Amino acid sequence: MNKGDLINEVAKLVGTKREAQAAVECVFDSITKALKKKGQVAIAGFGTFRVAKRKARTGRNPQTGEEIKIEAKVVPKFTAGKALKSAVD
């Protein structure tokens, strides 16, 4: 399922595709804004989006074998909730 498919599923409930697209984009934007502020978004029964720090490390260029330095960065993480895990199981 991609974003377009998700919009089509939401459109079945809200009526128009335009309203569904606005709703889906609002949810994604809200999650993104919360993560930019280094917060977390917990959706009961679904999971938690949070921000994690990755330390700087040494990697290797797969083409040349040369060692390269990979800088520290902040990345988004998702942890599935109990209900989502059991639904997929």
C-alpha positions in Angstrom: 0.0 0.0 0.0 1.3 3.4 -0.9 0.1 6.9 0.0 -2.4 7.0 -2.9 -3.9 3.7 -1.8 -4.2 5.0 1.8 -6.0 8.1 0.5 -8.4 5.9 -1.5 -9.2 3.9 1.7 -9.8 7.0 3.7 -12.0 8.5 0.9 -14.3 5.5 1.3 -15.1 6.8 4.9 -15.0 10.5 4.5 -16.7 11.0 1.2 -14.3 12.8 -1.2 -10.8 12.1 -2.3 -9.8 15.7 -1.6 -10.9 15.5 2.0 -9.2 12.2 2.4 -5.9 13.6 1.0 -6.1 16.6 3.3 -6.7 14.3 6.3 -3.8 11.9 5.4 -1.4 14.8 4.8 -2.4 16.4 8.0 -1.6 13.3 10.0 1.8 12.9 8.3 2.6 16.6 8.8 1.7 16.5 12.5 3.9 13.5 13.0 6.8 15.1 11.2 6.4 18.4 13.1 6.4 16.5 16.5 9.6 14.6 15.5 11.3 17.8 14.3 10.8 19.1 17.8 12.5 15.9 19.1 9.2 14.7 20.6 7.4 11.5 20.1 4.0 10.4 18.8 2.3 7.5 20.5 -0.8 6.1 18.9 -2.5 3.6 21.2 -2.8 0.2 19.6 -0.6 1.2 16.6 2.8 2.2 17.8 5.2 5.0 18.7 7.3 7.3 16.5 10.3 8.8 18.1 13.7 10.3 17.4 17.0 8.5 18.0 20.6 9.6 17.8 23.1 7.6 15.9 26.7 7.9 16.9 29.5 8.8 14.5 31.3 5.7 13.2 33.7 4.4 10.6 32.3 2.7 7.5 33.6 1.2 4.4 33.0 2.2 0.7 31.8 -1.0 -0.9 33.2 -0.2 -4.3 36.7 0.8 -3.2 37.1 -0.7 0.2 38.2 2.7 1.5 37.3 3.6 5.1 35.0 6.6 5.4 33.8 8.5 8.4 30.0 8.5 8.9 28.9 11.5 10.9 26.5 11.3 13.8 22.9 12.1 13.0 19.3 12.0 14.3 16.9 9.6 12.6 13.2 8.7 13.1 12.3 5.4 14.6 9.1 3.5 14.8 8.2 0.8 17.4 5.1 -1.2 16.7 2.4 -1.5 19.4 1.1 -4.7 20.9 -2.1 -4.6 18.9 -0.3 -4.1 15.6 2.2 -6.9 16.3 -0.6 -9.3 17.1 -2.6 -8.3 14.1 0.3 -9.0 11.8 1.3 -12.2 13.5 
